[in-house]
Amino acid sequence: MTQHAPLADEGQPPARDGLWSGVIGFASMMLLLLGGFHGLGGIVALLTETHYEVPSSQLVVSVSYDVWGWIHLALGVALCFLGVALIARQPWTRVAVVVFAVLSAVTNLAFLAAAPAWYSLMILLDVVVIYAVTVHFDSGSDFDY
């Protein structure tokens, strides 16, 4: 005897795509990780300017490390908030995640000279997050995940 999936017209919700749900879960965890990394980078920039490899005048945008610290802290909080919202499957999060991940990547690119390995890794994670939330964007029920 074979089992059939419940039909949508019987009042049952349609089955969720397990892979898609897993990709969104992965993106949520990566956002939380990125938010933590931004927060850590912000705290380091605020507390110890001598930690970085170059003086702040040699960065792409020449402002003090204190300013960079606050920018990274704000981005960290925003990315953590978006990670939690994406876990909660809020419909507006997919667009917001792409916008903030691009903003994060650009910020990391501008800060790249200060710690090249660290901020290269963060740019890579930004790209992975963008891919994860956009890979199935053409599905029939974009926000019904």
C-alpha positions in Angstrom: 0.0 0.0 0.0 1.4 3.4 -0.9 0.9 6.6 1.0 0.0 9.8 -0.9 0.8 13.3 0.2 -2.3 15.2 1.5 -4.0 17.3 -1.1 -4.1 21.0 -0.7 -7.8 21.1 -1.4 -8.5 18.9 1.7 -7.7 21.9 3.9 -4.2 20.7 4.5 -1.3 23.1 4.1 1.0 22.3 1.1 4.1 20.4 2.0 7.2 22.6 2.4 10.2 22.0 0.3 12.8 20.5 2.7 15.8 21.8 0.8 14.5 25.3 0.6 13.7 25.3 4.3 17.2 24.1 5.0 18.8 26.8 2.8 16.8 29.5 4.6 17.8 28.0 8.0 21.5 28.0 6.9 21.2 31.6 5.7 19.7 32.5 9.1 22.6 31.0 11.0 25.2 32.6 8.7 23.5 36.0 9.3 23.8 35.5 13.1 27.4 34.5 12.6 28.1 37.5 10.5 26.4 39.8 13.0 28.6 38.4 15.7 31.7 38.9 13.6 30.7 42.5 12.8 30.1 43.1 16.5 33.4 41.6 17.5 35.2 43.7 14.8 33.4 46.8 16.1 34.4 46.2 19.7 38.0 45.6 18.6 38.0 48.8 16.6 36.6 50.7 19.5 39.0 49.4 22.1 42.3 48.8 20.4 43.3 50.8 17.3 46.8 49.2 17.3 45.3 45.7 16.6 44.9 46.4 12.9 47.7 46.2 10.3 47.4 49.7 8.9 46.5 53.1 10.4 43.0 54.3 9.7 44.3 56.9 7.2 45.3 54.1 4.9 41.8 52.6 4.7 39.6 53.1 1.6 37.5 55.5 3.6 39.8 57.4 5.9 37.9 57.8 9.1 39.0 56.9 12.6 38.7 53.3 13.9 36.1 54.6 16.4 33.8 55.4 13.5 34.4 52.1 11.9 33.8 50.4 15.3 30.3 52.0 15.6 29.5 51.1 11.9 30.5 47.5 12.5 28.5 47.3 15.7 25.4 48.8 14.0 25.7 46.3 11.1 26.2 43.5 13.6 23.0 44.3 15.4 21.1 44.7 12.1 22.4 41.4 10.8 21.5 39.5 14.0 18.0 41.1 13.9 17.6 40.0 10.3 18.9 36.5 11.1 16.2 36.1 13.8 13.5 37.5 11.4 14.6 35.1 8.7 14.3 32.2 11.1 10.8 33.4 11.9 10.1 33.4 8.1 9.0 37.0 7.9 8.2 37.8 4.2 10.1 41.1 4.0 13.4 39.5 5.2 14.6 38.1 1.9 14.9 41.5 0.3 16.3 43.1 3.5 18.9 40.4 3.9 20.2 40.9 0.4 20.4 44.7 0.9 22.2 44.4 4.3 24.5 41.6 3.1 25.6 43.8 0.1 26.1 46.7 2.6 28.1 44.4 4.8 30.3 43.2 1.9 30.9 46.8 0.8 31.8 47.8 4.4 34.1 44.8 4.7 35.7 45.7 1.4 36.4 49.3 2.6 37.9 47.9 5.8 39.9 45.1 4.0 43.3 46.7 4.5 42.9 46.6 8.2 42.7 42.8 8.5 42.7 41.2 5.1 42.1 37.6 6.1 39.3 38.4 8.5 37.4 40.7 6.3 37.9 38.5 3.2 36.2 35.7 5.1 33.3 38.0 6.0 32.9 39.0 2.3 32.8 35.3 1.4 30.1 34.7 4.0 28.1 37.7 2.7 28.2 36.2 -0.8 27.1 32.8 0.6 24.1 34.5 2.4 23.1 36.4 -0.7 23.2 33.1 -2.7 21.3 31.2 0.0 18.3 33.6 0.0 18.2 34.2 -3.7 18.8 30.7 -5.1 15.1 29.8 -5.2 13.8 33.3 -5.7 11.9 32.2 -8.8 9.8 29.6 -7.0 6.0 29.8 -7.2 5.5 30.9 -3.6 8.4 33.2 -3.0 7.3 34.3 0.5 5.4 31.1 1.5 8.4 29.3 2.9 
